[in-house]
Amino acid sequence: MTNYVYVNGEYFPKDEAKISVFDHGYLYGDGIFEGIRAYNNRVFKFEEHIDRLYMSAKVLMLEIGLTKDEMKNKVLETLRKNGLREAYVRLIVSRGLGDLGLDPRKCKKPTIVIITDKISLYPPELYETGLSIVTLATRKNIPEALNPKVKSLNYLNNILGKIEANLAGAAEGVMLNQEGYVAECTADNIFVVYKRMGNIYVSTPPAHVGALEGITRNTILEIAPKLGYVPERKIFTRHALYNADEVFLTGTAAEIAPIIAIDGRVIGDGKPGPVTKQLLTAFRELTMTEGTKIMPD
């Protein structure tokens, strides 16, 4: 079956979908995107993803030209055209066609691209055995220079980190901020699980240290108290990572990925922990029932 890509109001077969080399998204990374998942004929956390896209656009003074409802309908239409009930959606809005100069005022109309396909960030067996990751030398951009709440097309900071992780033979890499606090990984948010005074805490760095306000991250913070855990947004260092009872990553593509070692330090008993497993089960149950329907049942 042909996979069609939406580009500025038209559908093109995957191999024929193109943008201009003068598009400022290509030339300068001037644009925004969202990675969205569809499960069981439902687009999960659709409103949250669209809201974040439009908030990012406002910060960049990028006029999308479609209302939120119109954009949602375009995404649903693309999923239907490709006959997909389970999918990864990449929604991209760039500044659009301009000249070789930097001035965004030269771009008169944004480029909107909607890709719907499959994705598997990590091999399925790693969810059973766990991942080993490393701390990276590449630091996160400071929020005052590039606010992490803006999910922009400029991912060079993360890519440099990913290169480091690849060279180290690790599945992912932990990025610290300028003060040495844990921010996030190259493509995921990070959580630690620890026990104190009879409580089990599920803790993740706050956005102001350089972490993206991840949709899956926020979903875990909502699920945790329903399972009897205490959710936290808390600053911590590598010391907390090494001594955590459990560590896991979250992301739209990754979902919830257990970590069993960091920088050669074994986490817990070196196996995916019970809290991580329970959160993953609860998350997957939620994705099967919550969301905007794609096609009539």
NORLINJO-V452936 format. One record per pair of residues at least 4 apart in sequence whose ideal C-beta (glycine too) atoms are under 7 Angstrom apart, sorted by sequence separation. I is the first residue (numbers start at 0). J is the second residue. D is the distance in Angstrom with one decimal. If there is no record, write none. Layout:
I;J;D
I;J;D
This chain:
11;15;4.5
18;22;4.7
22;26;6.8
23;27;5.1
24;28;6.8
37;41;6.5
44;48;5.9
45;49;6.3
46;50;6.0
47;51;6.4
48;52;6.5
49;53;6.5
50;54;6.3
51;55;6.3
52;56;6.4
53;57;6.5
54;58;6.8
55;59;6.5
65;69;4.1
66;70;7.0
67;71;6.4
68;72;6.4
69;73;6.6
70;74;6.7
71;75;6.4
72;76;6.1
73;77;6.5
74;78;6.6
75;79;6.3
76;80;6.2
77;81;6.5
121;125;4.6
124;128;6.0
125;129;6.8
140;144;5.4
142;146;5.5
154;158;5.6
155;159;6.3
156;160;6.9
157;161;6.2
158;162;6.5
159;163;6.9
160;164;6.5
161;165;6.3
162;166;6.4
163;167;6.4
175;179;5.4
176;180;5.2
183;187;6.8
204;208;5.0
206;210;5.4
213;217;6.5
214;218;6.5
215;219;6.6
216;220;6.7
217;221;6.6
218;222;6.2
219;223;6.2
222;226;6.5
224;228;6.5
235;239;3.7
237;241;6.1
238;242;6.3
239;243;6.2
249;253;6.7
260;264;6.4
265;269;4.6
271;275;5.4
272;276;6.9
273;277;6.2
274;278;6.3
275;279;6.3
276;280;6.4
277;281;6.3
278;282;6.1
279;283;6.3
280;284;6.4
281;285;6.4
282;286;6.6
283;287;6.8
285;289;5.3
5;10;5.8
6;11;5.9
11;16;4.3
20;25;6.2
21;26;6.9
24;29;5.9
37;42;4.9
38;43;5.7
56;61;4.3
65;70;4.8
78;83;4.9
100;105;6.2
125;130;5.4
140;145;4.6
142;147;5.9
164;169;4.6
175;180;6.4
183;188;5.2
184;189;5.5
194;199;5.4
195;200;6.4
205;210;6.8
212;217;6.7
223;228;4.2
248;253;5.6
260;265;5.4
261;266;6.3
267;272;5.3
271;276;5.9
23;29;4.2
24;30;3.9
37;43;6.9
175;181;6.1
176;182;4.7
183;189;5.8
204;210;4.6
206;212;5.2
224;230;6.0
240;246;6.1
249;255;5.6
259;265;6.9
260;266;6.1
3;10;4.3
4;11;5.5
18;25;6.5
35;42;6.3
36;43;5.2
56;63;5.4
98;105;5.2
164;171;5.8
175;182;6.2
192;199;6.6
193;200;5.4
223;230;4.2
259;266;5.6
3;11;6.6
78;86;6.1
97;105;4.2
164;172;3.5
173;181;6.2
174;182;5.2
181;189;6.5
192;200;7.0
247;255;5.5
248;256;4.4
258;266;5.8
3;12;6.3
4;13;5.8
94;103;5.3
97;106;4.0
121;130;6.7
163;172;5.7
174;183;6.0
192;201;5.7
247;256;6.1
6;16;5.5
35;45;6.9
53;63;6.9
96;106;6.3
174;184;6.5
220;230;4.3
247;257;5.1
248;258;6.5
259;269;5.2
1;12;5.2
2;13;4.4
95;106;4.3
161;172;6.8
173;184;5.7
174;185;6.5
190;201;6.0
191;202;5.2
247;258;5.9
259;270;6.3
4;16;3.7
6;18;6.9
94;106;4.4
95;107;6.9
160;172;5.0
172;184;6.1
190;202;6.5
246;258;4.0
259;271;6.9
35;48;4.8
95;108;5.0
171;184;4.8
172;185;5.3
190;203;4.7
203;216;5.9
53;67;6.1
74;88;6.0
95;109;4.5
160;174;5.3
171;185;6.3
189;203;6.7
257;271;3.5
33;48;4.7
94;109;6.3
95;110;4.8
188;203;5.9
246;261;6.7
257;272;6.9
74;90;6.3
93;109;6.3
140;156;5.0
171;187;6.5
173;189;6.5
92;109;5.3
93;110;4.5
139;156;6.6
33;51;6.5
49;67;5.2
201;219;6.9
257;275;4.7
33;52;4.9
92;111;5.4
137;156;7.0
241;261;6.3
246;266;5.1
255;275;6.5
31;52;6.1
49;70;6.1
91;112;4.4
164;185;6.4
183;204;6.7
240;261;5.3
245;266;6.7
49;71;5.9
137;159;4.7
182;204;5.8
188;210;6.1
201;223;4.4
245;267;5.5
90;113;5.5
137;160;4.5
181;204;5.5
188;211;6.6
241;264;4.5
243;266;6.2
244;267;5.4
255;278;5.8
31;55;4.3
161;185;4.4
180;204;6.9
255;279;4.3
31;56;5.9
88;113;6.8
89;114;4.2
135;160;4.7
160;185;4.3
188;213;4.3
254;279;6.9
45;71;6.4
137;163;5.9
182;208;5.2
183;209;7.0
208;234;6.0
88;115;5.3
136;163;6.4
182;209;3.7
183;210;4.4
201;228;4.8
205;232;4.2
245;272;3.5
255;282;5.8
31;59;6.6
135;163;4.7
157;185;4.6
180;208;5.0
182;210;5.1
183;211;6.2
188;216;4.1
201;229;6.9
244;272;6.4
247;275;4.5
254;282;6.5
63;92;5.6
86;115;4.9
87;116;5.9
135;164;6.6
157;186;6.7
190;219;6.8
199;228;4.9
200;229;4.8
201;230;5.3
202;231;4.0
203;232;6.2
205;234;6.7
245;274;5.4
31;61;6.7
86;116;6.6
87;117;6.3
199;229;6.8
201;231;6.9
204;234;6.5
219;249;5.6
245;275;5.2
61;92;6.6
86;117;6.7
87;118;3.8
133;164;6.2
198;229;5.1
200;231;5.5
202;233;4.7
83;115;5.5
176;208;5.0
61;94;6.3
176;209;4.4
202;235;6.9
216;249;5.0
81;115;5.2
133;167;4.8
215;249;4.3
139;174;4.9
215;250;5.6
56;92;6.5
77;113;4.6
133;169;4.4
138;174;6.8
139;175;7.0
141;177;5.6
213;249;6.1
215;251;5.7
78;115;5.3
132;169;5.1
135;172;4.2
137;174;6.5
138;175;5.8
139;176;4.9
213;250;6.3
214;251;6.3
52;90;6.6
77;115;5.2
131;169;6.1
132;170;6.0
135;173;6.4
138;176;6.3
74;113;5.8
131;170;6.6
132;171;4.5
133;172;5.5
134;173;4.7
135;174;5.5
138;177;5.7
215;254;6.7
52;92;7.0
73;113;6.1
130;170;4.2
132;172;6.2
37;78;6.2
130;171;6.4
132;173;6.2
134;175;6.9
139;182;4.4
40;84;4.2
64;108;6.9
191;235;6.7
39;84;6.8
64;109;6.1
125;170;6.9
37;83;6.6
63;109;6.0
228;274;6.7
37;84;6.8
38;85;6.0
62;109;6.8
37;85;6.0
61;109;6.3
191;239;5.6
37;86;4.5
121;170;6.4
191;240;6.2
193;243;5.4
194;244;5.9
36;87;5.9
37;88;6.6
192;243;6.0
193;244;5.3
226;277;5.9
191;243;3.9
192;244;5.1
34;87;6.7
35;88;4.0
192;245;3.8
180;234;5.2
181;235;5.7
34;89;5.9
35;90;6.4
180;235;6.8
181;236;6.4
191;246;5.5
226;281;6.3
180;236;6.0
181;237;6.7
190;246;6.8
222;278;6.2
32;89;6.4
33;90;4.6
179;236;6.3
189;246;6.9
190;247;5.3
32;90;6.2
148;206;6.2
32;91;4.5
93;152;6.6
147;206;6.1
181;240;6.4
189;248;5.6
190;249;6.6
219;278;6.0
222;281;5.1
188;248;6.8
222;282;6.4
30;91;6.4
31;92;5.4
150;211;6.7
187;248;3.9
188;249;4.8
30;92;5.7
147;209;5.4
187;249;6.0
188;250;6.5
30;93;3.3
147;210;6.0
187;250;4.0
219;282;7.0
29;93;6.5
30;94;5.8
147;211;5.1
148;212;5.6
184;248;5.8
186;250;6.1
218;282;6.6
29;94;4.2
142;207;6.3
187;253;5.1
142;209;5.9
173;240;7.0
5;73;6.2
24;93;2.6
10;80;6.2
23;93;6.2
24;94;6.3
139;209;3.7
22;93;5.6
23;94;3.9
5;77;4.7
23;95;6.6
22;95;6.2
201;274;6.9
22;96;5.6
23;97;4.9
27;101;6.6
29;103;6.4
21;96;5.5
199;274;6.3
21;97;6.2
3;80;5.2
19;96;5.2
21;98;6.7
171;248;6.5
3;81;5.8
2;81;5.7
23;103;6.7
192;272;6.5
0;82;6.5
192;274;4.8
23;106;5.4
192;275;7.0
24;110;6.3
22;110;5.5
58;146;6.7
173;261;6.8
59;149;6.8
58;149;5.1
18;110;5.5
55;149;4.6
55;150;5.4
55;151;6.8
51;150;6.4
7;110;6.1
134;237;6.0
7;111;5.8
6;112;5.4
5;112;6.6
4;112;6.7
5;113;3.8
4;113;7.0
4;114;5.4
2;116;6.3
33;150;6.5
31;149;6.9
32;150;6.1
31;150;5.8
31;151;5.6
32;152;6.1
30;151;6.9
31;152;6.7
30;152;4.3
28;151;6.8
29;152;7.0
28;152;4.5
28;153;3.8
130;256;5.8
132;258;5.8
130;257;6.9
134;261;7.0
24;152;5.4
129;257;4.5
130;258;5.5
131;259;6.3
134;262;5.4
129;258;6.3
130;259;6.8
131;260;4.2
132;261;5.6
133;262;5.6
126;256;6.5
129;259;3.3
125;256;6.9
126;257;6.9
120;252;4.2
121;253;6.4
120;253;4.7
118;252;5.2
121;256;5.8
129;270;6.4
129;271;4.9
87;252;6.5
48;214;6.1
47;214;5.2
44;214;5.0
44;218;6.8
84;293;6.1
84;294;6.8
79;293;6.3
36;251;5.4
78;293;4.9
79;294;6.0
35;251;6.6
34;251;4.5
34;252;6.1
75;293;5.8
43;286;5.1
45;290;6.2
43;289;6.4
45;291;4.5
43;290;4.5
38;286;4.1
39;287;4.8
41;289;6.7
42;290;5.0
38;287;6.1
41;290;3.1
42;291;4.6
41;291;6.3
41;292;5.8
42;293;6.5
38;290;7.0
40;292;6.0
41;293;6.9
40;293;5.2
40;294;6.0
37;293;6.2
